[in-house]
Amino acid sequence: MCGIAGIVSRTGRVEPQVLERAAQRLGHRGPDGHGIFTEEGVGLAHTRLSIIDLGGGRQPLLEGGGRLALVANGEIYNFVELRQAMEAEGRAFATHSDCETILHGYALDPVDFVESLHGMFAFALYDRERGRVVIARDRLGIKPLYYAELPDRVVFASEIKALLPLLGRTPAIDPTAFAQFLQNQFSTGVETILQGVKRVLPGEIIQIDTGSLRLARRRYWTPLRVQTRNIGYAEAAEEFDALFHQVMREHIRSDVPYGLFLSGGLDSAILLGMLDRLCDGPIRSYSVGYRDVEMRDELSDAEWIAGRFRTEHTALRLDRDEVFGQLVRSVWATDDLMRDYACLPTAVLAQRAGAGLKVVFSGEGGDEVFAGYGRYRPNPGRFWKNLWSPGSEGFKTRPQLQPRWTRKLFGPALAEANRQFRAPVIAAWRETPRSWSYLQRAQYTDMVTALPDNLLVKADRMLMGFGVEGRVPFLDHRVVEFGLALPDRLKVDGRTGKHFLRRWAGRWLPPEHIHRKKRGFHVPVGEWLRGEFLDGLERRLVANPAVGAWFDVRALPAMFAAQRETGGAAREIYSLLQFALWHRLLLEQPDVQPSAAENPLEWIG
């Protein structure tokens, strides 16, 4: 797991010191070293977290004396099988790195090579002879990659903070993406929170011509290709047995120890059961809960299943100061503007696990792939929701912030952009075939919006903020294709989601754990936004210039009063807090790297 950055310039030589600045800002993604490659008009940078071939896998990887040059972030899980096949075709490997298979795959088939890769990845490959740089991202968007087009160059990087030195300027905030963040929790699609900074989409490969700087984009994978199968449970279970065992065998390939983030839910318990079967010795597991709060957490459930499998379990019970101490660091690590309370405990877990591990397994994706969310189940209210907010058959129609506050709070640019906050959901919904069921369309919409630009941002950025690689087997594309192809009757049974997965896992997981009600990875932020902290936050937000540029701060006293009385404005207040921190860390002081124990009030004063 690593960080990458690069420049394709039509003006000639690329200055290595510019790439060094980008690499410095990616140091948390690759604390084990970095490398730079420059040639006329092309520069690549890489920071390394060594997982496979600890001594010999340094990048950039070169072939033919620099005819091909590669920097890659991620893991190619089927590298053993790929290497055997490529060596049989005469390819000579210089390292034992899994990423070298990308280089040789391109040399053998420069058009379709990426389709042979099983893994999570974002990479840039320079082809001197063909005069091109190829950048690509894995099918589900597990690994990030951003880029920007300028008149004289194209630049790209794993994170926005590393892209800024390559741009040479600070872009303006995009009002549409900002409104999406406020109302949806994240912005999504090609455009980002900064104007001109774009995302390489999941399953996308982009070819950059080094002479003209023209970009040729291609989607090499999309969930739209998946066809529903007429399959029964017995046949599906037999097939999934073989598939998931193969996926897990590939995912445990590592030259360093690994552990597991264990919630009280089904997905991480399945991973624990599989790891217990495939690995020697006890698994190291980590869970989190909270002290002195009314909200019930999943820590006791996680400890129970850890005890059943006799893991080396670390259970963390946190208070407000411990969680909020991670806030500044988590906003910096998130990089893109994304509001998910779960980033905070995930960062705490990553810091603790990172003290002894470099790889952690996590259950992200199980709900999207096997239909675990309540919003996927039958709901008679969808008809009325669609009448009120048409375009997605009642799916995800409501804004996350309360209209009574946004009407007063949003400045003119946000008020105008707010009209289109549902556009990504509607666009994704309309991409699906009319023959698909509501459930299939809902799964697809989540899979191309919330999954890559919310859930996986949290999973990648929080762990990489502490130099830890996260592995998410439920998002192996073969598992995704299997799950999406199941008929609806195997996904949802009445009011029960993940019907197939529960039944399949019931052969070896305790039934009382399988049928526990899903609670989610909640964080009691609403309970913690009170007292002296809330008072100090109000004073600072009212005076914050970035907040004042986008919001009408005259609305803040009433909003804070409502939070004190009923706790009913937590999401609105937290959004302003996060934006103020993000603005300072990414735009005002981008070279500053906060610690994991900061007072957030001191960063927005």
N, C-alpha and C positions, 0 to 999 in steps of 0.2 A: 504494500500500500504506500502510495507516494503522492507527490504533487508535481504537476507539469506546467510549463509555460512556454511560449514561443512567439516569434515574430517572423512574418514574411514581408519583406520590404522591397520596393522597386527602386530605391535610391542607392542600393549598394551595400556596403559592409554594415553588419549589425554590431553595435557596441556591446561587448560582453558585460560591462558594468550595469547596463540597463537590465539584462537578464539576471544578474546577481541580485539586484534589488527585488525583482519578482521572486527569486528563489528564497531570499531572506523572509519574505512574507508567507512563504509556504513551508517554513522550517518545522512547524508543528506537525505537518503531514509527513515529513521525512526527516526525522532527527538524526538518522544514521549516516548522513553524508549527502553531497550534492555534486552534480556534474553539469557542464556547459558544452554545447556544440555550436560553432558558428562557421558559416561558409558564406560566400557572396550572396547577400540578400536574405539569408535564412539563419535563424538562431533558435536553439532549443535549450531549455533548462529543465532540470530534474532534481527533486529532493527525495531521498530514499528512506523508507521504513523497511528494513530487511526482514523478509519472511521466508523466502525460498532462496537457496544458494547464497547463504549469508556472506561468504567470502568473495564470490565471483560474479554477483549479479548487478554490478554497478552500471548505471546508465548515464548518458545515452549509449544505447547498443548500436554498433556499427557493423555493416556488412560490405564487403568489396571495397575496403579502404575508404569508406565514407560514401559509397554510391547510394547506400540506404542508411538512414539514421533514424532511430526510434527513441521516444520517451513515452513511458506508459505508467498509468496509475491503476492498480487493481490486481486481480488474480485471474489467471487462466487455469481453471480447475482441471481441464482435460489435457494439460500440457504433456503428461506422460504418454498418452495415446497419440497425440499429435506429433510429438517428437519421433516416436517410432515410425510413424507413417512417412514423415518428412525425410528422415535418414534413409529410409528405403528408396526414396526418390533422389538420393544423392546429396542432400543438404548436410553440411558440416556445421555443427554447433560449436560456438566458442565458450559458452557458459552452460550452467545447469538451471538458468533462470526460466521460470514459466513464461515470462514475457518475450523471450527470444523466439517463441513459436509465432508471435505476431509478425516478426520480421521475415521469417522464412515462409510463412503462409502467404504473405504479400508477394514475395519473390516468385512463388510457384503459381499464384493466381491473383493478380492485382485487382481483379474486379470483385470476385465473390469470396475472397479469403476470410472476411470477417464472419461469415455465416458458419464457419467451422468452429468458432471459438465458443466455449462454454465458460461463462464467468461474469465477473463484474469488472468493467474497465472503461477508461477514457485514455485515448492515446493520440499522439501526433507522429506521423511517419514522413520523412523527407525522402523523395525519389529524385536524385540529381539528373538522371538520364531523361526522365519524362518531364522534368521541370514542374513538379507538383509537390505540395504538402497535403497529406491526407489526415484529417482529424475525425474521430469517431467516438461514439458513446455506446455503452452496453444497452441491451434491448429494453430493460425496465428503468434505466436511469438511476442505477444504484450509485454510480460514480458521477460526479459533476464535471461539466466543462462549459466554459463561457468564452465568447469571442466578440470582437468588434471590428468593423470595417472602417478604415480611414482612407483618404485619397491616396496616400503614399504607402500604406501598409495594412496588413491584417494581423491582429494579435489575438492570442488565446491563453487561457490559464484555468487551472482547477478551481480557483476562487476569485471572486470579484476583487478582493483586496490586493491580489497579486497581479490582476489585470491593469489596475490603475497606473502603476509606473510605466507600463508599456504604452498606455494611451498618451501620457504626457500632459494630461489635463484631468480635471474633476468634472464628470458629466452632471447634468441637471437631473433632478428627480422626475420620474415619469408619473403624472397624476393618475393615469389609468391603473398602473400597477400598484400605486400607493393605495388607491381606493379598494383594489382587490385584496391587498393585505389587510386593510381595516375590516372589511366585510366578510372575507372568506378565510382569513388567517394566513393567506399566502397569495403571491401572484404566480401565474402559471403561463406556460406557452413559450414562444420564442422570446418575447420581450420581457425585460426585467425591470426592477425598480429604478435603474439608471438608464437614461435615454442613450440609445446606441449600443448598449451592452446587451448581448443576446445569449440565449442558451442553445447549445447543441441539443437537439431533442433526443429523448430515449429512442434507441434503434435507428439513429441517423448517422450517416457518413457524409462528410463534406470534403470535396476536392478543391484545393486552392491552387490556381495556376500562378507560378512564381513570377511570370513575366507580366501578365495582364492584371493579376489579382482577382480575376473572375472566380466566383464560387459556384460549384455545381453540387447541389444537395440531393441526397437520395435516402429514402427510408428503406432499410434492408430488412426490417421486422416491424410488425404491428399486430396487436391483438385482434384486429379486424380480420386477419387471415384464419383465425381459429373457427372451425366448423363444429356445431353441436353434434354429438354422437348419440345414437340410440343404443345405450349400453346399460346393462343391469348392474346391481351392486356387486355380485360375486365376481363377474368378469373385471369390473373396474378395480376392485380390491386386489385381485391377483396381479393386475398390471401395475398398480401403484406400489405394491410390495417391491417389485423388482426395480421400478423407476426410482423410488425414494432411497432405497438402499444404495443404488449407484450414485445418485446425487450426493448423498452423505459421505460415501467413500471418497468421492472427489473433493468434497469440501473440507475434509479433515487432513488433507495433504498440507503439511507445514513443517518447517524446520525449527519452529519455536513452540512453546506450550500455548494452550488455549483454554478458555473457559466459556461460561454461559451466563447471560443475563436471564434470570428466572423470575417471571411474574407468577401470579396465582392462576394464570389462564391455561388454555389448552395448548396453544402453539409452542410455547417454550417448554412445556412438559413433554410434548412429543419429541422435540429436539433432545431433551435430556434423556428420554428413553432410547433414542437412536444412538446418541453418543455413548450411553452406558453399554449398549450392545457391541459397538464397534471399537471401543477404546479400552486399553489396559489401565487399571488404576482408577481412583476416584476422580470425578469431574469437579473442577472448581466452579462454584456458582455464586451469583451475587444478586441480592434483592434489596428493595428499598421500601420504607414506610415512614410514618410521621408521628411525632410526639405532640400531645396536648392539642389535638384537633377533634372536631366532631365527625368529620368525614371518615368513613371506614376505608382502610387500604387493603391491599392484597398480601401483605407481608406474612401473615399467619398461614395463608394458603400456600405461599411459596415455600415457607419453612417446612410445612407438612410434606409436600412432594419432594423436597430436597432430602428430608429424612427417610422417605421411602426408598430413595435411590442412593442413600449414604454418600452424598456429595460432600466436598470440603466447602461448606457454605458460609458466606459472609452476609449477614443481615444488618442493614443500616437503618436506623430509625432517626430521622432528622427533625430538627426544629426550624423555625422560620429563618433565624439568622444563618444557619448552615446552608439552607437552600438559596436564600436571597444573596448570600455571599458569592454564589456562582453566577448571579445574574449578569454582571458585566462581562465576565469571561464567556458566558454562553452566547450573548449577543454578538460579541467579537467573533466567536467561533462559527456561529450560524452564518455570518457573512452576508448572505441574502436576507432581506427583511422578511422574517417568517415568525408568526406568533403561535407557539405551542408550549403550553406550560410544562409539558413533559420533558422539554429540553433541560430543565433545571435538575431534576433527579437523575436524568440520563447522564448529565455532565458529572454529577457526583459519583455515579457508578463507574463512569469511564476513568475518572481520576483514581479511584480506589483500585480498580482492576489493572490500570496501567502501571501501578507500582510493581506488579509481578508478572504481567502478561502482555503480549503484543497482539493477540487475536482473541476475539470474543464472539460467540454465536448469539443470535437474537432472532426472535420470532416474527419480525416484520413481514407483512405480505399475506399471512394466513387468512386474514379476514377478507381481503380483496379477492384472493384467488378462490377461496372456498365458500364465500358468501356468509361471513360471520356477523356483519353489522345489522343492527335493527332496521336501518333505513332500507335494507334490501327486501324486507318481508312485507306481506300483504298489509295495506293500510287504506281503509276506506276514505280517509281524509285527503288522499292524493288528488281526487277529482276536484275538490274545491281549491286546493293549492294551485292546481294547473289553471283553473279559471282566473284566479287572482294574479298568478305569475306564470304565464304560459311559456312553453319552449322546451320543457324537460319532463312532462307528464307528472308534475308535482315533486320531482326529485330536486333537493337542495334549492329551495325557493326563498328561504328567509335569510336576511342579513344577520351577521353575528352581533353587530352593535345595535343598540336600541334606537329607533327613529326619533324618539323624543329627545335624545341627546345629539344625534348626528345633525338634525335640522338646525340646532343652535350652534353646534361645535364646528362643523365643516366650513372652511373658507370657500371662496368662489370656485377655485380650480377643483377642489375635492367634491364640492356639491355637483358640479357638472359631470365629473368622471364617475360619480356614484351611480349615475343612471345606467351604467354599463357593467356593474360589478359582477353580474351573472353571465356575462358574455362567454367566458371559457366553458362553463357548464353546458350552456345551450349549444355552443359550437361542437363540443364533444358528443353530445346527445344526437345531434343531427348527422354526425359522421357514421352512425351505426345503421345497419340494414333495418328496414321497416319490419322485416320478418322476425327480428329478434324480440325476445320477451322483455318486459320491464326489468327483470332481474339482470339479464345479460347487459342491457344498456346501462344500467346503474353501475355494474361492475366495471364496464369499459370506461365510463366517464370518470370514476375514481382512479382507475389505473393510469390514465393519461393526464390527470390533473393533480389530485391530492397525494397520490402515491409518490411520484417523483419530486414534487415541489413542496411537499410538507413532510410527510412521514420519513422519506429517505434523506431529506435534508437534515432532519434531526439525527437519524441513525448514522449518517456519514460524518457530519460536521462535529457533533458532540464527541464522538469517539476519536476522530482525527485531531480534535483540539488537544488531546492528551496522548497523541502518538499511538493510538490503538486501532487495529483493523477490525471492522465489523463484518461478519459473514451472515448472510440471510438466505438459507437454503430454500425457503418457501418461494423465493423470487428467482430461483433458477428457471430459465425460460421453459424448460421441459416440464417442470411442475406447473408453471403458469398455464401452459397450453393444455395440459391434462385437466386441471381444475376448471378452466373456462369451458372446455368441451363437454363437461358433464351435463346431463339434462337437469332442468330445474328441480325435478323431484328428488334428485340426489343431493342437491345443495341445501334446500330449505324444506323442512317438514313442519307445516303449520306455523308455529311461532318460534321454531328452533332453527337457527342457522348452523352452517357447517355440518350439516347432517351426515354427509359421507365421511368427513374427517373424524367426527366423533365416533361413528360406528366402526371405522377402520382401526382407530386407536384403542377402542374398547377391549380389544383382545389382550392388551398388555399394560394399559393404564388403569388405575382404580376407578370404578364407575362413579364414585362420589366426587372425584375430581373432574371427570369428563363432563358431568352434567351441572357443574356449578354455574350460576348465572354470571354472564360476562359483566364486569364492572369497568373495565378500561383502566388506563394508566393515568389516574386523576391526580391532581395536585391542588391542595387547599389554598390557592392564591387568594380567593375571596375572603377567607377567614383571616389571612395574614395582612391584608391591606386595611390596617386600622391603627389607632393610637398615634404615638409620636412619629412613627414612620410615615403614616398617611399625612400628618400635618406638615412635616418637612417636605414631603413630595409635592404637596399642593403649592407651597411657596416657590419651589424651584421650577416647577412646570409653568407657572404663570409668568415667570421671568425668563424662560428659556427662549432664545431667539429663533431656533429651528421650529419649535412648537408654534410660536407666534406667527411665523411666516405661512403656516398652513391651516391654523385653527383660530377660531375666535375665542381667545382666552377669557372673555367675559362670561362664558358659559361654565367655566371650571368651578367657581365657588358653589353653585347649585349642585353640580355633579358630585363634588366631593362631599357636600352635605348629605346627599342621598346615600352615598357609600357609608357614611358614619351612622346613618339612621337604620338602614335596612341591608347594607351590603350589596345593593343592587346596581352598582356601577363599576364593578371590579374589572370587567373586560375592557371597558372604555379607558379607565385610568391606566391599566397595565399597557394598553396599546400606546398611549402617549409616553409612558415611561420608557418602553422599549424603543420607540422611535427616537426619543431624545438621546438615548445611549447609542443607538446605531449611528445616528448622524454624527455624533462626536467621534466615535471609533473608526468609522469608515470614511467619512468625508472631511472632518476637521483635523484629526490626528491619526492618520492611517498607519503611521509607523510605530504607534504605541501598542504594546501587547500587555493587556492586564493580567493580573494574577488570578488564581482561583478563589481568592478570598478578598473581595473588595466591597466597600460600602457604596451601593449604587447611587445614593444621594450625592456623594462627593463628585460623581462623574457628570452630573447634569446641573450643578450649581452655576 
